[in-house]
Amino acid sequence: MPAFEFNRALVQKYDRPGPRYTSYPTAPQFHPAFALDDYLQAVQASNQAPMAKPLSAYIHIPFCQSLCYYCACNKIITGKTHRAAEYLGYLKREIALQGALFERSRKLTQLHLGGGTPTYLSNAQLAELMDCLHQAFNLDDSDEHEFSIEVDPRTVSTGQIQMLRGLGFNRLSFGVQDFDADVQAAVNRRQSEAQIYALVAAARHARFKSISVDLIYGLPLQTVQSFDVTLEKIIALRPDRIAAYSYAHLPEQVRAQRMIRREDMPPPERKLELLELTIQRLTEAGYVYIGMDHFALPDDELALARAKGTLQRNFQGYSTHADCDLIGLGVSAIGKVGDSYSQSVKLLSQYYARLDQGLLPIQRGYRLNADDLLRREVINQLMCHGRVDFATFEAAHGIRFNDYFAEALEQLAEQVDDQLLALDRHALQLLPQGHLMMRNTAMAFDAYLGGGRKGQFSRTV
């Protein structure tokens, strides 16, 4: 992978709202006219495809014990653990309904539990959930599968880490965010270094194939000095992967963020300093920049896939596995089956009501047309590999790339002038200082960004 560079002036210039492109078209294009019948048709077509894809599942567990003030996820804050038991009962109904739709010959090779807090579920409940999945689907029981779970370090013990490995999970993601006590207090997420270190050691002892740590820069009270200490401690931990996310402070849209004091927020220039520091420290420590916010050790599967040109991107971010049909399970979960996206209802009461009627809780979705499929492929190639070879798309789609995307290529002229990318008649290639702005480059190929939609997204850097 070519090296990449941090140019603060260019980062500041191109830091504007834009999609993260975990899907194309993005979620604002989903609509309620796409209903259950459309989803069932998509599943049937997917089953009948000459080369049926393997399956992937995302399961949303919405519950949290306490509120992290920065969090914009769909979550339910409650100490009433019986609510998780009720939710699990309905979730098992949905799993059974979905499992009956897909050919049993199709192997489920990917699984991701997200939240909320997946480890809000007890050991017994997680075992019950995995047993239900085994009954409903043809789960890949080899350790070549990619079964991951997000872990709040405040909710698990070292013994539970071993239990998760025994259930088949082979990838863990720990939410750290920041080690600084003042920052933790400002966002209401207090956790000790000792907890993190002990859990990572337990995960290594249990032989997890990949251990990831999440950080957030731009949080209240963060300074370059304080975050440098956090980065030093994370580097000492040596996780396989590090995701360093930019905090989007949108208190007018996210109620929880109103709990953060305005005077504690760092100025915009500090956020750029924190980003520059993060890139410098992680790359000097030997981490490879994968794309977007993700870094990995050179021998990690993500880095190897990036080098081999086999890296994939889906709703969970970057992946090493082949493109799968993704089944969304749980309240607000998003799926991708065939040439369609679907999303479940966002309210728990609606989720329960639909399942009480014996219906899947799908509320909206989108069926991709030929233009969507072409643009999705271009954007994925750019986001995963930093290069788009025009001849590949001309042969696969019967187009002349420079004619079909004339408007998009014209929009990229400024980025070419700023040396973010190289562009000729045959290919588009991100240059070293353009990798951080790959979302901006992808936006040129997005057919839906008119009408002020850019303001609905997080900033691109």
Steps between C-alpha positions, in 0.01 A plus 500: 500500500642845414598720791267778598570848627327748730469847345322713758401776257338251262336304781346825625389598149323170428353440847133528409188287561479181297395133514717222647391269214441187702231470234416662170244643465518615861227466764321832422391339171319216679122541477184336643374403154752217522299257713503140619393363160799669338732344756353153446546538123863602554563192717339269244711645219808469719431133572450427130816677383743269309768574758313563826707714735592392851302663780590760759294616798500819701316487834414823680485488880366846598541498879761686707544526876598868484500788254821603323439865417675488160301202369267543201411129468147360527501396867283446808646594837364275773606311807200269467675191371170313456447717190790318336328166562182629336696637205688173456169313479386720211843491339483120492164524322653726237801270456265206440299697243813612316664159514200340332543729200854405402616176341662281764794434267608863536761527773497790747867601511477845660330612820519831681332599827474876544312743714425649734699255707496137379661391828193636678373146438604248764723201421195274493309738271791525256526119495124482438534746213780302336305176541202660326723612210635146466148364476382757245808527276786292365770663712862459396646319800858516377723770641524653152173682565491864608288521817548828683349674800528853637602499866449773759792430737287611796255212444721190475751303703809319377311173547225619267758565229583128500127422492455716187781310329329175590179620336686541170593869502851551366512880475450757776464876492557688827357848543775703669451851351749672735699407813500851647291516820375855436389415146328184625313702764396760240334232283377281791708195408737416784715191460845418629813415306529185710164377366607546137843346547359195681231442235744529209733254674206263551404530132854411398503207739171382347663523154266750340609548139459877507478750785385850412486818707278802431622853572323833450678830439332837543332418834453765770812598697733309269838661441789396280697414813224293663415308183868434437504315834196297392664411169821399678305262722306355207819444300646319802192273497571420134146411386476352151272781383428854612199706392550870572168677444437870467241618753206678336350740754137554389305579819207636298454150352634273775331556835774328703761744372317788669646369825847608383597850607557727201802662663668157529499438125839532326531764226499374136874553459570268794303224335734519201797491735359189665449333163853584390638370829302175468624433149859583592510286814324196351699491177828549686397204718468283189124511438377503139230748400216290355260780412252733663575480876662155507855387569635144525827322568676387180428131567131555581246362253374849411847622406571182303167530316576866422836399353350210299209705363235282667377748764120538527277767652153461654276647771748392770791669321794314344497122468726226365222261395335475162189703431208348693127544521461679832199424723413776747353372827360704785347843536629756240735243340594544134542214252623462142355214297561476128457843346301639793540659843247467780465648848288391794278726710686722747260486795494200729118510527468481121756220485304292749166578333618383157640176636183440703323499164749246366653757264857609445545853638622657175400866479684637198763418243630556150537299179809595301476573128776442244649846553505449879682167460763654274560798728508278810771289337708808411467644852589167663806464281610849594434458874667158523790531257550869422495436126241466224608341171253612235544202267374262768168684525472548123530124446259409782231762432529578129573871548765752404615609845612850403167567327274341762671677789594821317326717761662316791846521347451871438417546871834342588705764316561698819619188683737428211635856523548457875688173436251287691471265205643420160255476211556403138296335225553154650487523879444699816758458779504656846832669571672488843334815631161404354435184702349689793258671261380186321142575606520832315616320187222242532241779532565599137349166393193530726189577294291597805697779665288791374232690689708583807542138608864556590395658829354170620839332526805511725805692381728313263825534697 
